[in-house]
Amino acid sequence: MPFGGSTYHALQVQVEKRLSRGLQAQAAYTWSKSIDDSSVVSGNTAYLGGGLSLQNPNNRRLERSLSQYDIPQSLKIAYTYDLPFG
């Protein structure tokens, strides 16, 4: 019997540009949403171990909400430079 379910949707965009004299730049952007029915928000409850109370144990859909670890936006930027010797 499964104890929880999750859904993850994302849009990912990556751009890479090679510039002059060995310089390269890269950027990556992610827009996402993570939804589940098993994240525990309160720090004093333990999932499957004790004080977790469900609104209705027969209907887990009532527990669906944003995941505790949901990070809706992420931007990463990197660059490299090739040294002119070696």
Phi, psi and omega per residue, in radians:
M1 nan 2.176 3.121
P2 -1.239 2.549 -3.115
F3 -1.702 -0.254 -3.121
G4 -2.959 2.868 3.107
G5 -2.415 2.701 3.141
S6 -2.488 2.769 3.095
T7 -2.367 2.379 3.139
Y8 -2.322 2.205 3.071
H9 -2.178 2.478 -3.100
A10 -2.644 2.652 2.959
L11 -2.077 2.140 -3.106
Q12 -2.106 2.322 3.128
V13 -2.267 2.325 3.124
Q14 -2.310 2.356 -3.140
V15 -2.230 2.332 3.100
E16 -2.278 2.323 -3.101
K17 -2.326 2.252 3.058
R18 -1.718 2.104 -3.118
L19 -1.765 -3.081 -3.083
S20 -1.350 2.761 3.042
R21 1.043 0.640 3.016
G22 1.435 0.201 3.128
L23 -1.648 2.306 3.104
Q24 -2.260 2.491 3.111
A25 -2.244 2.555 -3.137
Q26 -2.501 2.430 3.089
A27 -2.368 2.438 3.120
A28 -2.338 2.307 -3.140
Y29 -2.183 2.376 3.100
T30 -2.255 2.230 2.997
W31 -1.993 2.160 -3.016
S32 -2.568 2.924 3.051
K33 -2.534 2.267 3.113
S34 -2.058 2.188 -3.113
I35 -2.181 2.366 3.065
D36 -2.598 3.090 3.127
D37 -2.118 0.367 -3.098
S38 -2.370 0.105 3.051
S39 -1.258 2.413 3.115
V40 -1.891 2.099 -3.076
V41 -1.458 -0.720 -3.096
S42 -1.283 2.398 -3.133
G43 -1.358 -0.238 -3.083
N44 -1.756 0.217 3.058
T45 -2.026 2.580 3.137
A46 -2.039 2.220 -3.128
Y47 -1.189 2.260 3.134
L48 1.171 0.039 -3.090
G49 -2.017 -0.239 -3.076
G50 -3.039 -1.774 -2.867
G51 -1.435 0.389 3.116
L52 -1.366 2.097 3.115
S53 -2.001 2.261 3.139
L54 -1.635 2.619 3.069
Q55 -1.099 -0.756 3.110
N56 -2.616 1.889 -3.090
P57 -1.061 -0.356 -3.140
N58 -1.547 -0.119 -3.117
N59 -2.374 1.558 -3.103
R60 -1.234 -0.278 3.134
R61 -1.086 -0.437 3.115
L62 -1.156 -0.357 -3.114
E63 -1.572 -0.106 -3.095
R64 -1.156 2.283 3.078
S65 -2.862 -3.117 3.085
L66 -1.037 2.451 3.129
S67 -1.176 2.682 3.104
Q68 -1.127 -0.505 -3.114
Y69 -1.728 0.270 -3.119
D70 -1.142 2.197 3.051
I71 -2.134 1.731 -2.968
P72 -1.191 -0.513 -3.110
Q73 -2.407 2.472 3.125
S74 -2.546 2.286 3.112
L75 -2.210 2.184 3.120
K76 -2.134 2.298 3.126
I77 -2.222 2.330 3.131
A78 -2.462 2.707 3.073
Y79 -2.541 2.673 3.064
T80 -2.344 2.668 3.122
Y81 -2.377 2.135 3.080
D82 -1.403 2.177 3.118
L83 -1.195 2.534 -3.064
P84 -1.322 0.079 3.099
F85 -2.289 2.873 3.069
G86 1.685 nan nan
